[in-house]
Amino acid sequence: MSGAADTRVFVPHPPGFRARRGLNWTFIGLLYTSFYTCRYNLAIANKSISDEFGFNKAQMGSIITTALLAYAFGQIINGLLTDRLGGKRAMLIGAAGTVIMNIIFGVASFWGLLWFFVVIRGIDGYFQAFGAPGMVKINAAWFAHTERGRFAGIFGFMINAGRFLIGTFGPAFLAGFVFLGLWHVPPLHWRWLFWIPAMIATVAGVCMALITKPTPREAGFEHPGVEEPQGADQVRASIGTVFLTIASNPLIWIVALAYACTGSVRQGVDQWFFRFMQEVHHLDLKDDRFWYLGIGIPLVASLGSLVSGYVSDTVFKGRRAPVAAGCYFLEVIIIVSAAQFTSANTAVVFLILISFTVNATHSILGTAAAMDIGGARMAGFASGLIDSFQYFGGSLAGLLLGHLLDRSWGWYFYFMAPFGLIGGTLMLSILGRVTLAKK
């Protein structure tokens, strides 16, 4: 892991390769997008569930924390399983699980039992944790090293497409809307925020199962980069080999700890901003500012993912840490500034700006860095281990932040600020690395 110039040579892509990879990625991305419609629905339904059953913020936070912790442990377990099962099979297992759990969560609305909501969302969190390792593993086989930052940007775009769908249409389903200016759709019960995404995920899963190929060789091509170890098209590895190789790399733990900081801020925004605007700024779901947030947050989050990935690939030649460090420190400035303003309009602006910085680090550390470390054979566990820390950190934005918010919404932004400082400091410690891969 020296600071010497990177002299690796890459094989040009053969005719038809990029088109087939694009088709592959389209349906992987659509399925992963649908995972996010099944995940961010709870944030929109948060206040409605609380109002219907009398749950306080800490109780709602217990549902959030359980799901995030189950996701975190699931990433570690499923990352190992993915390197054995293969990415395509892992994603389809996750899709089936999240579809079933979202349907059951909606059905559970007829009883309103907190413990039942907690259990269902926990199981759903585990199944959702098959998605990222599976997606990263497939694409590690299709993208060379110096393409992976840009892939991470595309990955971020697909995530935010899911957030856009549920963030835009979710409030409309709860508030009622006019379709094409002709048909009035009355307000729906919040349970439909779980049933409709389940339908979307079902369709996306079927399409992905029929079209996606796990490796270039299965589609008739060679691996895109010669920097991969011999046998890169053999993407499955024994659990013991994967665990020892990845867990013994010290860099993965630095990246993972920084990613925990990303998770705390990301979930702090994503799980609570709807309720923050409803209770602090007294907006109803028909207010235009929810529309701006529903579009603005995923739009700038996608931009952050794309820009950070492109800059790390081109300006920094595959080094992720300098870009991540800059984003973390910029994030601190934005969060502290947000706490100083009290109007609804400024809250919209600052929530959007925070999403830019947090999603920039989210994509290049959890995706590009994981593929750099794990390669085609071990990207599943590398991704799962790093991403698990995002959700260990993010779990603090559930029960703990819920307790703080039961006392005062004044804690909201100040809860997030220290995490950006810690994440940036960790990235400074590995600025000189050419790549994050262990030599």
C-alpha positions in Angstrom: 0.0 0.0 0.0 2.7 2.4 -0.9 2.3 5.9 -2.4 4.0 5.0 -5.7 2.4 5.8 -8.9 -0.3 3.4 -10.0 1.1 1.6 -13.1 -1.6 -1.0 -13.7 -2.8 -1.7 -17.2 -6.4 -2.2 -18.2 -7.9 -4.3 -21.0 -10.1 -2.3 -23.5 -13.7 -3.3 -23.4 -14.7 -5.5 -26.3 -17.6 -4.5 -28.7 -21.0 -4.9 -27.0 -19.6 -5.1 -23.5 -20.7 -1.6 -22.3 -24.2 -2.1 -23.7 -24.6 -5.5 -22.0 -23.2 -4.1 -18.8 -25.6 -1.2 -19.0 -28.5 -3.6 -19.4 -27.3 -5.7 -16.5 -26.9 -2.7 -14.3 -30.3 -1.3 -15.2 -32.2 -4.2 -13.8 -29.9 -4.6 -10.8 -30.4 -0.9 -10.1 -34.1 -1.1 -10.5 -34.3 -3.9 -8.0 -32.1 -2.1 -5.5 -34.2 1.1 -6.1 -37.3 -0.9 -5.1 -35.5 -2.0 -1.9 -35.4 1.7 -0.9 -39.1 2.2 -1.5 -39.6 -0.7 0.9 -37.3 0.9 3.5 -38.0 4.7 3.5 -41.8 4.2 3.7 -41.6 4.0 7.5 -40.1 7.6 7.7 -43.2 8.9 5.9 -45.6 6.8 7.9 -43.8 7.6 11.2 -46.2 10.3 12.5 -49.4 8.6 11.1 -48.5 5.4 13.0 -47.6 7.3 16.1 -50.9 9.3 16.0 -53.0 6.2 15.4 -51.6 4.1 18.2 -50.3 6.7 20.6 -46.6 5.7 20.2 -44.1 8.3 21.4 -40.9 9.1 19.5 -38.8 6.7 21.5 -41.2 3.9 20.8 -41.1 4.7 17.1 -37.3 4.9 17.4 -37.3 1.4 18.8 -38.8 0.2 15.5 -36.2 2.2 13.6 -33.3 1.0 15.7 -34.3 -2.7 15.5 -34.5 -2.5 11.7 -31.1 -0.8 11.4 -29.4 -3.2 13.8 -30.9 -6.2 12.1 -29.6 -4.7 8.8 -26.2 -4.1 10.3 -25.8 -7.7 11.5 -27.4 -9.0 8.4 -24.8 -7.2 6.3 -22.0 -9.1 8.0 -23.7 -12.5 7.8 -25.1 -11.9 4.3 -21.9 -10.5 3.0 -20.2 -13.8 3.8 -23.2 -15.8 2.3 -23.2 -13.6 -0.8 -19.6 -14.5 -1.6 -20.7 -18.1 -1.4 -24.1 -17.9 -3.0 -23.4 -15.3 -5.7 -24.7 -11.8 -5.9 -27.8 -12.5 -8.1 -29.2 -15.2 -5.8 -28.5 -13.0 -2.7 -30.4 -10.1 -4.2 -33.4 -12.2 -5.1 -33.5 -13.8 -1.6 -33.5 -10.2 -0.1 -36.2 -9.1 -2.5 -38.5 -12.0 -1.6 -38.0 -11.3 2.1 -38.7 -7.6 2.0 -41.8 -8.1 -0.1 -43.3 -10.5 2.4 -42.4 -8.4 5.4 -43.8 -5.2 4.0 -47.1 -6.9 3.2 -47.2 -8.2 6.8 -46.3 -4.8 8.2 -49.3 -3.3 6.5 -51.5 -6.1 7.7 -50.2 -5.5 11.3 -51.9 -2.1 11.2 -55.2 -3.9 12.0 -53.8 -4.8 15.5 -51.4 -1.9 16.3 -49.0 -3.9 18.5 -45.7 -2.2 19.0 -43.7 -5.4 19.6 -45.2 -6.9 16.4 -44.1 -3.8 14.4 -40.6 -4.1 15.9 -40.3 -7.8 15.1 -41.6 -7.5 11.5 -39.3 -4.5 10.7 -36.4 -6.3 12.3 -36.9 -9.3 10.0 -37.3 -7.0 7.1 -34.0 -5.3 8.0 -32.2 -8.6 7.8 -33.6 -9.5 4.4 -32.8 -6.0 3.0 -29.2 -6.6 4.0 -28.9 -9.1 1.1 -29.3 -6.2 -1.3 -26.1 -4.2 -1.1 -23.6 -7.1 -0.9 -25.3 -8.8 -3.8 -25.4 -5.7 -5.9 -21.8 -4.8 -5.1 -20.6 -8.3 -5.8 -22.2 -8.5 -9.2 -20.8 -5.2 -10.3 -17.3 -5.8 -8.9 -17.1 -8.4 -11.6 -18.3 -6.0 -14.3 -16.3 -2.8 -13.4 -12.5 -2.3 -13.4 -10.9 -0.5 -10.5 -10.8 3.0 -12.1 -14.4 2.7 -13.1 -15.7 1.9 -9.6 -15.9 5.4 -8.3 -18.2 6.3 -11.2 -20.1 3.1 -10.6 -20.5 4.2 -7.0 -22.1 7.4 -8.3 -24.5 5.5 -10.4 -25.3 3.3 -7.3 -26.0 6.4 -5.3 -28.3 7.6 -8.1 -30.3 4.4 -8.0 -30.7 4.6 -4.2 -32.0 8.1 -4.5 -34.3 7.1 -7.3 -36.0 4.9 -4.7 -36.0 7.7 -2.2 -37.5 10.0 -4.8 -40.3 7.6 -5.6 -41.4 7.0 -2.0 -40.6 10.6 -0.9 -42.7 12.1 -3.6 -45.6 9.7 -3.9 -45.7 8.5 -0.3 -47.0 11.9 1.1 -49.4 12.1 -1.9 -50.9 8.8 -1.0 -51.4 9.9 2.6 -52.8 13.3 1.7 -54.7 12.5 -1.4 -54.0 13.8 -4.9 -55.5 14.4 -8.4 -54.2 12.0 -11.1 -53.5 13.6 -14.5 -55.8 16.4 -13.5 -58.9 14.1 -13.9 -59.2 11.6 -11.2 -59.2 12.5 -7.5 -57.5 9.9 -5.4 -58.6 10.2 -1.7 -56.2 9.9 1.2 -55.0 6.3 1.7 -54.3 4.6 5.0 -50.6 4.5 5.8 -50.6 0.7 5.3 -50.6 1.3 1.5 -47.1 2.8 1.9 -46.0 -0.7 2.6 -48.2 -2.6 0.2 -47.5 -0.5 -2.9 -43.6 -0.7 -2.6 -44.0 -4.5 -2.1 -45.7 -4.7 -5.5 -42.9 -2.6 -7.1 -40.2 -4.8 -5.7 -42.0 -7.9 -6.9 -42.0 -6.7 -10.5 -38.4 -5.5 -10.3 -37.3 -8.8 -8.9 -38.8 -10.8 -11.7 -37.2 -8.6 -14.3 -33.8 -8.9 -12.7 -34.1 -12.7 -12.4 -34.7 -13.0 -16.1 -32.2 -10.6 -17.5 -29.2 -10.0 -15.2 -25.9 -12.1 -15.5 -23.7 -12.3 -12.4 -20.4 -12.1 -14.4 -19.2 -11.0 -17.8 -18.2 -14.5 -18.7 -21.8 -15.7 -18.3 -22.8 -13.0 -20.8 -20.0 -14.0 -23.2 -17.3 -11.5 -22.2 -14.0 -11.5 -20.3 -13.4 -9.6 -17.0 -13.0 -5.9 -17.6 -9.7 -5.3 -15.6 -6.5 -7.3 -15.5 -5.6 -5.8 -12.0 -8.0 -8.3 -10.5 -6.3 -11.5 -9.1 -6.1 -14.6 -11.2 -9.5 -16.3 -11.6 -11.5 -13.1 -11.1 -14.3 -14.6 -13.1 -14.5 -17.3 -10.4 -16.5 -15.0 -8.1 -17.3 -17.5 -5.4 -14.9 -18.2 -2.5 -15.0 -20.2 0.7 -16.3 -18.4 3.8 -13.1 -19.0 5.8 -10.9 -17.5 3.1 -13.1 -14.5 2.6 -13.4 -13.8 6.4 -9.6 -14.0 7.1 -8.6 -12.0 4.0 -11.0 -9.1 4.6 -11.0 -9.0 8.4 -7.2 -8.9 8.6 -7.0 -5.8 6.4 -6.7 -2.8 8.9 -7.9 -0.3 6.3 -11.3 -1.9 6.2 -11.8 -1.1 9.9 -10.9 2.6 9.4 -13.3 2.9 6.5 -16.0 1.0 8.5 -15.7 3.4 11.5 -15.9 6.4 9.2 -18.9 4.8 7.6 -20.6 4.5 11.0 -20.4 8.3 11.1 -22.0 8.5 7.7 -24.8 6.3 8.9 -25.6 8.4 12.0 -26.1 11.5 10.0 -27.8 9.8 7.1 -30.4 8.1 9.2 -30.8 11.2 11.4 -32.0 13.0 8.3 -33.8 10.2 6.5 -35.8 8.7 9.4 -36.9 12.0 11.0 -37.0 14.9 8.5 -40.7 14.3 7.6 -41.7 14.4 11.2 -39.3 17.3 11.9 -41.1 19.4 9.3 -44.5 18.3 10.5 -44.0 19.1 14.2 -41.4 21.9 14.3 -42.5 23.8 11.3 -46.2 22.7 11.4 -46.4 21.7 7.7 -49.1 19.3 6.4 -48.2 16.7 3.8 -49.8 18.8 1.1 -47.4 21.7 1.7 -45.2 22.4 -1.4 -42.1 22.3 0.8 -42.5 18.5 1.2 -42.5 18.3 -2.6 -39.2 20.3 -2.7 -37.7 18.0 -0.1 -39.0 14.9 -1.9 -37.3 16.0 -5.1 -34.4 18.0 -3.7 -32.9 15.5 -1.3 -32.6 12.6 -3.8 -31.5 15.0 -6.5 -28.6 16.5 -4.7 -27.8 13.2 -3.0 -27.4 11.7 -6.5 -25.3 14.6 -7.5 -23.1 14.1 -4.4 -22.6 10.5 -5.3 -21.8 11.1 -8.9 -19.4 14.0 -8.2 -17.5 12.3 -5.4 -17.1 9.1 -7.4 -15.9 10.9 -10.6 -13.5 13.1 -8.7 -12.0 10.1 -6.7 -11.6 8.2 -10.0 -10.1 11.0 -12.1 -8.5 13.7 -9.9 -7.3 11.4 -7.2 -6.7 8.3 -9.4 -8.8 5.9 -7.4 -8.1 7.3 -3.9 -11.3 7.7 -1.9 -10.1 9.2 1.3 -9.3 12.8 0.2 -12.7 13.2 -1.2 -14.5 11.7 1.7 -12.5 13.8 4.2 -13.5 17.0 2.4 -17.2 16.0 2.4 -17.2 15.1 6.1 -15.7 18.5 7.2 -18.1 20.4 4.8 -20.9 18.4 6.4 -20.0 19.7 9.9 -20.1 23.3 8.7 -23.6 22.8 7.1 -25.1 21.0 10.1 -23.9 23.6 12.7 -25.2 26.3 10.4 -28.6 24.6 10.1 -29.0 24.6 13.9 -28.8 28.4 13.9 -31.8 29.0 11.7 -35.5 28.4 12.6 -37.6 29.0 9.5 -39.1 26.2 7.4 -37.6 27.5 4.2 -34.0 27.5 5.6 -34.7 24.0 7.1 -35.5 22.7 3.6 -32.2 24.2 2.2 -30.0 22.8 4.9 -31.6 19.3 4.9 -30.9 19.2 1.2 -27.3 20.3 1.6 -26.6 17.8 4.3 -27.9 15.1 2.0 -25.4 16.1 -0.6 -22.4 15.6 1.7 -23.7 12.5 3.5 -24.5 10.7 0.2 -21.1 11.6 -1.3 -19.3 9.6 1.5 -22.0 7.0 1.4 -21.3 6.0 -2.2 -17.5 6.1 -2.4 -16.8 4.4 0.9 -19.6 1.8 1.0 -19.4 0.9 -2.7 -16.2 1.9 -4.4 -13.9 1.3 -1.4 -15.6 -2.1 -0.8 -14.9 -3.2 -4.3 -11.3 -1.9 -4.1 -10.7 -4.0 -1.0 -12.6 -7.1 -1.9 -12.3 -7.4 -5.6 -14.7 -9.6 -7.6 -14.3 -12.7 -5.3 -14.7 -10.9 -1.9 -16.6 -7.7 -2.6 -19.7 -9.2 -0.9 -18.1 -9.5 2.6 -16.1 -6.3 2.2 -19.3 -4.4 1.3 -21.3 -6.1 4.0 -18.7 -5.5 6.8 -18.2 -1.8 5.9 -22.0 -1.2 5.3 -22.8 -2.9 8.6 -21.0 -0.1 10.5 -23.1 2.5 8.6 -26.2 0.9 10.3 -24.6 0.4 13.6 -24.0 4.1 13.6 -27.4 4.7 12.0 -29.1 2.8 14.8 -28.2 5.7 17.2 -30.6 7.8 15.1 -33.5 5.6 16.2 -34.0 4.9 19.9 -31.3 7.3 21.2 -32.3 10.2 19.0 -36.0 9.4 19.6 -35.4 9.8 23.4 -33.6 13.2 22.7 -36.4 14.4 20.5 -39.1 13.5 23.1 -37.3 16.1 25.2 -36.8 18.7 22.5 -36.4 19.0 18.8 -33.5 21.3 19.6 -31.3 18.2 19.8 -31.9 17.3 16.1 -28.9 19.0 14.3 -26.5 19.0 17.2 -26.9 15.2 17.4 -25.4 14.9 13.9 -22.5 17.4 14.0 -19.9 15.3 15.9 -20.1 12.4 13.5 -18.9 14.5 10.6 -15.9 15.6 12.6 -15.0 12.0 13.6 -15.4 10.7 10.0 -13.3 13.4 8.5 -10.5 12.8 11.0 -10.5 9.1 10.2 -10.2 9.8 6.5 -7.2 12.1 7.1 -5.4 9.2 8.6 -5.3 7.3 5.3 -5.0 10.2 2.8 -1.8 8.8 1.3 -3.2 5.5 0.1 -3.3 5.0 -3.6 -6.0 2.5 -3.2 -7.7 0.8 -0.3 -6.8 -2.6 -1.4 -4.4 -4.7 0.7 -1.2 -5.6 -1.3 
